[in-house]
Amino acid sequence: MRRRLTGLIVTGVLVGPFLAVLDQTMVSVALPRIVAEIGGEAWYAWIKVSYLFFSTIATVVVGRLVEILPRKPVVVGAFGLYVIGSVWCGLTPGGGGEAQGLSGAFWWLMAGRAVQGIGGGGLFAAAFATLAWLFPPRERSRWAGLVGAVFGLAAALGPPLGGLLTQTLGWRWTFWINLPLGLIGLILLAYTLPALPPAAKEAFDWAGSLLLMLWTGSWLIGLSTFGAQKLLPPTAGIGLLLLGLVLFLLWLRIERAAPSPLFDLSYLRLPSVRYALLSVFWFGPVFFGVITFLPLYLQKVLGQTPAVSGRYLLILTAVSVASTAWVGAWVSRHGRHKPILLWGSIGLGLMLGMTAAFLPAALSGGVLTVALTLTGLATGPMQALLGVIAQNDVPIARVGSVSSALLFARQMGASWGLAALNALYSYNLSPAGDVRPALQVAFMGMALPAIALVLSIALLPDSRLRRHYIEEEIPA
């Protein structure tokens, strides 16, 4: 009975992340067609940035809420927001903006993606916190393989399905398809997830949450002012970056003094937590940069249809998730992780460096398949292990907030990184319509955080994962 209940809980909590991954991969394929209809080519990446930024904030907030509130209403609420955001995006009106500028339809879609992001970020945080509550670290790495398989199914279905829907029914159906799946998942969660008591009876850190949103948002908008297309002048951007720094320092002070902080900063003294957070931060712009700009290269440079480009993106995502499952199972048996991570990050950096230097105007299907396979093999270990490493030395009562901190670091790195990559891309867009030089500069921008990723992984402690929970240990 216990195993059956555990299986139902795992199934229920993974339905939400499955939908989020499916949606992200479908939208990646549809993005070139979306901006072609509603305008905003120079703001191409911001449809993803909107989702990533708000999902980042939601992961932190929900990761803390599942520690201090009953888990079930938090998860169901996040699922409801995700479904509402999907409907919002599906109702995006027809475009009419300039090719480079912003239309009302573009703003509508970005707002809908923001609502989707809040729900999606909450689903990820709640899912990983629940899995951490169910399984100790060594066993958790084995379940990471199952999570990888579920994500792999979503990643496998997403690109070809997104391409097919975009070509036949229209790109809005990449959002409408979430509705029946979302309702099924919502019902499943309502019946399978037990009314679990909170892990701790503490107050929520409202001041820390507000300041977190303000300093991260200030830096994100500040970065966007340095592109060719901008809403504010660069002088305002510098002011926003400085404001973000002041708010960040104030946030640190409040978090250190708060009796029940959003982040327990004392855990940053643990090398496993500190360098895992740093690693996922640099991994964010690398991975999301590739899956954001690769479809643009396939469709705009190589001339592929959305359906064909979706099949190529499938190779990358499927290989990445398959290697995630294999690495999770291997580490579960042996406990070692650092050599795999280090070699994977080095391979990823080399692939991006070669892409930036030699981005061809024509490429055979065989060479493209090999390149995408190698990239997928390199990204898999980071997907599987960095989160488990950070949880390894953390007591069970704080796993939720540490898990959300990891998602925060990854997605904040992705949202800031995509904003910076979009600035590089828009600066180098050719008036004649040739996007290849701009894409080459964007891939060069991805190679820089890939180097930082190698260095941060090199600093991770080379320790084995624990077989049992830590109950009440607090770092000294």
C-alpha positions in Angstrom: 0.0 0.0 0.0 2.9 2.3 0.9 4.5 1.7 -2.5 1.3 2.3 -4.3 0.6 5.5 -2.5 4.2 6.7 -3.2 3.8 5.9 -6.9 0.5 7.9 -7.1 2.1 10.9 -5.3 5.1 10.9 -7.6 2.8 10.6 -10.6 0.7 13.5 -9.4 3.4 15.9 -8.7 5.3 15.2 -11.9 2.3 15.9 -14.2 2.8 19.7 -13.7 6.5 19.8 -14.6 5.8 17.4 -17.5 3.3 20.0 -18.9 5.8 22.9 -18.2 8.6 21.1 -20.1 6.2 20.2 -22.9 5.1 23.8 -23.3 8.6 25.2 -23.1 9.9 22.9 -25.9 6.8 23.5 -28.1 7.1 27.3 -27.7 10.8 27.2 -28.6 9.9 25.7 -32.0 7.0 28.1 -32.5 8.9 31.3 -31.5 10.1 32.3 -35.0 6.6 32.0 -36.3 5.1 33.9 -33.3 7.4 37.0 -33.8 6.8 36.9 -37.5 3.0 37.3 -36.8 2.9 39.6 -33.8 6.1 41.6 -34.3 9.0 42.1 -32.0 11.8 40.2 -33.8 14.5 42.2 -32.0 12.8 41.2 -28.7 12.7 37.6 -29.8 14.0 36.1 -26.5 11.7 38.1 -24.2 8.8 35.8 -24.7 11.0 33.2 -22.8 12.5 35.8 -20.5 9.0 36.8 -19.3 8.2 33.2 -18.4 11.6 32.5 -16.8 11.6 35.6 -14.6 8.3 35.0 -13.0 8.8 31.3 -12.7 12.0 32.1 -11.0 10.3 34.2 -8.3 7.6 31.6 -8.0 10.0 28.8 -7.3 11.5 30.6 -4.4 8.1 31.7 -2.9 6.4 28.3 -3.4 9.5 26.4 -2.2 9.1 28.2 1.1 5.3 28.0 1.2 5.4 24.2 1.0 7.6 24.2 4.1 5.3 26.4 6.2 1.8 25.6 4.7 0.0 22.3 3.9 1.5 21.2 0.5 -1.7 20.2 -1.3 -3.4 23.6 -1.6 -0.1 25.2 -2.7 0.4 22.7 -5.5 -3.2 22.8 -6.7 -3.1 26.6 -6.7 0.1 26.6 -8.8 -1.5 24.2 -11.2 -4.6 26.4 -11.6 -2.4 29.5 -12.4 -0.6 27.5 -15.0 -3.8 26.5 -16.8 -5.1 30.1 -16.6 -1.8 31.4 -18.1 -2.1 28.9 -20.9 -5.6 30.1 -21.8 -4.4 33.7 -21.6 -1.6 33.0 -24.2 -4.0 31.1 -26.4 -6.3 34.2 -26.6 -3.4 36.4 -27.9 -4.9 38.7 -30.5 -3.6 39.0 -34.1 -0.3 41.0 -34.5 0.1 44.3 -36.2 3.3 45.7 -34.8 6.5 46.6 -36.7 8.9 43.8 -37.5 11.4 45.1 -34.9 9.0 46.9 -32.6 6.5 45.8 -30.0 2.8 45.4 -30.7 -0.1 45.1 -28.3 -0.3 41.4 -29.1 3.3 41.0 -28.1 2.6 42.7 -24.7 -0.5 40.5 -24.3 1.5 37.3 -24.9 4.3 38.4 -22.5 1.7 39.0 -19.8 0.2 35.6 -20.4 3.7 34.0 -20.2 4.2 35.7 -16.9 1.1 34.1 -15.4 2.1 30.8 -16.9 5.6 31.3 -15.4 4.2 31.8 -11.9 2.3 28.6 -12.1 5.1 26.6 -13.8 7.7 27.8 -11.3 5.4 26.8 -8.4 4.8 23.4 -9.9 8.6 22.7 -10.3 9.3 23.8 -6.7 6.5 21.8 -5.2 7.4 18.7 -7.2 11.1 18.7 -6.3 10.4 19.5 -2.6 7.9 16.6 -2.4 10.3 14.2 -4.0 13.0 15.3 -1.5 10.5 14.7 1.3 9.8 11.2 0.0 13.3 9.9 -0.6 16.8 10.3 1.0 19.7 11.7 -1.2 21.2 8.5 -2.5 17.8 7.0 -3.4 16.8 10.5 -4.7 19.5 10.3 -7.4 17.8 7.1 -8.6 14.5 8.8 -8.8 16.2 11.6 -10.8 16.4 9.0 -13.5 12.6 8.6 -13.4 12.2 12.3 -13.4 14.5 12.5 -16.4 12.4 9.9 -18.2 9.2 11.8 -17.6 10.9 15.0 -18.7 12.3 13.1 -21.6 8.8 12.1 -22.7 7.8 15.8 -22.6 11.0 16.9 -24.4 10.5 14.2 -27.0 6.9 15.1 -27.7 7.3 18.9 -27.4 9.5 19.9 -30.5 7.7 17.8 -33.1 4.3 18.4 -31.7 5.0 22.2 -31.5 6.2 22.2 -35.1 3.2 20.2 -36.3 0.7 22.4 -34.4 2.4 25.6 -35.6 2.3 24.5 -39.2 -1.3 23.1 -39.2 -3.5 24.6 -36.5 -1.4 27.7 -35.7 1.1 28.5 -32.9 -1.7 29.4 -30.4 -2.4 25.6 -30.2 0.9 25.2 -28.5 -0.9 26.8 -25.5 -4.4 25.5 -26.0 -3.2 21.9 -25.8 -2.2 22.6 -22.2 -5.9 22.9 -21.3 -7.1 19.3 -21.4 -3.8 18.0 -20.1 -3.8 20.6 -17.3 -7.3 19.7 -16.2 -6.5 16.0 -16.1 -3.4 16.8 -14.0 -5.3 19.1 -11.7 -7.9 16.4 -11.0 -5.2 13.8 -10.5 -3.4 16.0 -7.9 -6.6 16.8 -6.1 -7.3 13.0 -5.5 -3.8 11.6 -5.0 -1.8 14.2 -3.0 -2.4 13.8 0.7 -3.1 16.7 3.0 0.5 16.7 4.3 1.2 18.9 7.4 3.8 21.7 7.0 7.4 20.8 7.9 7.7 23.9 10.0 5.3 26.4 11.7 6.9 29.7 10.8 5.9 33.0 9.3 6.3 33.8 5.7 9.1 36.3 4.8 7.0 38.9 2.9 9.7 41.7 3.0 12.3 39.3 1.7 10.0 38.2 -1.1 9.1 41.7 -2.2 12.8 42.8 -2.2 13.8 39.7 -4.1 11.4 40.6 -6.9 12.5 44.2 -6.9 16.3 43.7 -7.1 16.1 40.8 -9.6 13.6 42.8 -11.8 15.8 45.9 -11.6 18.8 44.0 -12.9 16.7 42.3 -15.6 15.2 45.4 -17.0 18.5 47.2 -16.6 20.2 44.6 -18.8 17.6 45.0 -21.5 18.5 48.7 -22.0 21.8 47.9 -23.6 20.3 46.2 -26.7 19.7 47.9 -30.1 15.9 47.9 -29.3 15.1 49.2 -25.8 12.3 50.7 -23.7 14.6 52.9 -21.7 17.9 54.7 -22.5 21.2 53.1 -21.2 21.5 55.8 -18.5 18.3 54.6 -17.0 19.6 51.1 -17.3 22.7 52.0 -15.3 20.5 53.5 -12.7 18.4 50.4 -12.5 21.5 48.2 -12.1 22.7 50.4 -9.2 19.2 50.4 -7.7 19.2 46.6 -7.9 22.6 46.5 -6.1 21.3 48.6 -3.3 18.1 46.5 -3.0 20.2 43.3 -3.1 22.3 44.5 -0.2 19.2 45.5 1.7 17.7 42.1 1.0 20.8 40.3 2.3 20.5 42.3 5.5 16.9 41.5 6.0 17.4 37.8 5.2 20.2 37.6 7.8 18.0 39.2 10.5 14.7 37.5 9.7 13.6 34.8 12.2 12.1 32.8 9.3 13.9 33.9 6.1 13.0 33.1 2.5 16.6 31.9 2.1 18.6 30.6 5.0 21.9 32.2 3.9 23.8 30.2 6.5 23.7 27.2 4.2 25.9 29.1 1.7 28.7 28.2 4.0 28.5 24.6 2.8 30.7 24.2 -0.3 28.3 21.7 -1.8 25.4 24.2 -1.7 27.5 27.3 -2.6 29.1 25.9 -5.7 26.1 23.9 -6.8 24.1 27.2 -6.8 26.9 28.9 -8.7 27.0 26.1 -11.3 23.3 26.0 -12.0 23.4 29.8 -12.4 25.9 29.5 -15.2 24.2 26.5 -16.7 20.9 28.4 -17.0 22.0 30.9 -19.8 23.9 28.1 -21.6 21.0 25.5 -21.8 18.2 28.0 -22.3 20.2 30.0 -24.7 20.8 26.9 -26.9 17.1 25.8 -27.0 16.0 29.4 -27.6 18.3 30.4 -30.4 18.7 27.0 -32.1 15.2 27.0 -33.7 15.9 30.4 -35.1 19.1 29.1 -36.7 17.3 26.1 -38.1 14.4 28.0 -39.5 15.9 31.3 -40.5 19.4 30.2 -41.7 19.0 26.6 -42.7 15.5 27.2 -44.1 13.8 24.3 -42.3 10.1 24.2 -41.5 8.9 24.4 -37.9 8.1 20.6 -38.0 11.6 19.7 -39.2 13.3 22.0 -36.8 11.2 20.5 -34.1 12.6 17.0 -34.9 16.1 18.3 -34.7 15.5 20.0 -31.4 14.0 16.6 -30.3 17.5 15.0 -30.8 19.0 17.5 -28.4 16.4 17.3 -25.7 15.9 13.5 -25.9 19.7 12.8 -25.7 20.0 15.2 -22.8 17.2 13.6 -20.8 18.4 10.1 -21.7 21.9 10.9 -20.3 20.2 12.5 -17.3 18.5 9.1 -16.6 21.7 7.1 -17.1 23.8 9.5 -14.9 21.2 9.4 -12.1 21.2 5.6 -12.0 25.0 5.4 -12.1 25.5 7.9 -9.3 22.8 6.1 -7.3 25.0 3.0 -7.4 28.4 4.6 -6.9 27.8 7.9 -5.1 30.5 9.8 -7.1 29.5 12.7 -9.3 32.3 15.3 -9.9 34.2 13.7 -12.8 31.0 13.3 -14.8 30.0 16.9 -14.2 33.5 18.2 -15.0 33.9 16.4 -18.3 30.4 17.2 -19.3 30.9 21.0 -18.7 34.2 20.9 -20.6 32.5 19.2 -23.6 29.7 21.7 -23.6 32.1 24.7 -23.6 34.0 23.2 -26.5 30.8 22.7 -28.5 29.6 26.2 -28.0 33.1 27.7 -28.8 33.2 25.8 -32.1 29.6 26.9 -32.9 30.4 30.5 -32.2 33.5 30.3 -34.4 32.1 28.3 -37.3 28.3 28.8 -37.6 27.7 27.7 -41.2 25.1 29.0 -43.6 24.5 25.4 -44.7 24.9 22.1 -42.8 24.2 18.5 -43.6 21.7 16.6 -41.5 24.3 14.1 -40.3 26.7 16.7 -39.0 23.9 18.6 -37.3 22.7 15.3 -35.7 26.1 14.5 -34.3 26.6 18.1 -32.9 23.2 18.0 -31.2 23.8 14.5 -29.8 27.1 15.6 -28.3 25.5 18.7 -26.8 22.7 16.7 -25.3 25.2 14.3 -23.7 27.1 17.2 -22.2 24.0 18.9 -20.7 22.5 15.7 -19.2 24.8 15.4 -16.1 24.0 19.0 -15.1 20.3 18.3 -15.3 20.5 15.3 -13.1 23.1 16.0 -10.4 23.5 19.6 -9.4 20.3 19.7 -7.4 20.9 16.5 -5.6 24.5 17.6 -4.7 23.1 20.8 -3.0 20.5 18.8 -1.1 23.1 16.3 0.1 24.2 18.2 3.2 20.9 19.9 4.1 18.4 18.8 6.8 15.1 17.5 5.5 13.2 20.5 7.0 15.1 22.9 4.7 15.2 20.9 1.5 12.2 22.8 0.1 13.9 26.2 0.3 17.3 24.8 -0.9 15.5 23.2 -3.9 13.8 26.4 -4.7 17.1 28.3 -4.3 18.6 26.0 -7.0 15.7 26.6 -9.4 16.0 30.3 -8.6 19.7 30.3 -9.4 19.2 28.3 -12.6 16.3 30.3 -14.0 17.7 33.7 -12.9 20.9 32.9 -14.7 18.7 31.9 -17.7 16.5 35.1 -17.6 19.4 37.5 -17.1 21.5 35.5 -19.6 18.7 35.5 -22.3 18.2 39.3 -21.8 22.0 39.8 -22.4 22.0 37.4 -25.3 19.0 39.1 -26.8 20.9 42.4 -26.5 23.9 40.9 -28.4 21.5 39.4 -31.0 19.5 42.6 -31.6 22.7 44.7 -31.9 24.0 42.5 -34.7 20.7 42.0 -36.7 21.2 42.8 -40.3 18.8 45.3 -42.0 18.9 42.9 -45.0 17.3 40.1 -42.9 20.4 37.9 -42.5 20.3 36.7 -38.9 23.4 34.4 -39.1 25.9 37.1 -37.9 23.6 38.0 -35.0 23.2 34.3 -34.0 27.0 33.8 -34.2 27.5 36.6 -31.6 24.7 35.1 -29.5 26.4 31.7 -29.4 29.7 33.4 -28.6 27.9 35.0 -25.6 26.8 31.5 -24.5 30.4 30.3 -24.6 31.4 32.7 -21.8 29.0 31.3 -19.1 30.1 27.8 -20.3 33.6 28.7 -19.2 32.4 29.9 -15.8 30.4 26.7 -15.5 33.6 24.6 -15.8 35.3 26.7 -13.1 32.4 26.5 -10.7 32.1 22.7 -11.1 35.8 22.4 -10.5 35.3 23.9 -7.1 32.6 21.4 -6.0 33.7 19.0 -3.3 34.4 15.5 -4.6 32.3 13.8 -2.0 29.8 10.9 -2.1 26.0 11.3 -1.8 24.5 10.2 1.5 22.4 7.1 1.9 20.2 8.7 4.6 18.5 12.0 5.5 20.0 14.6 7.7 17.4 15.3 10.3 18.2 18.5 12.2 21.8 19.5 11.4 22.4 23.2 11.0 25.7 24.3 9.5 28.2 25.8 11.8 
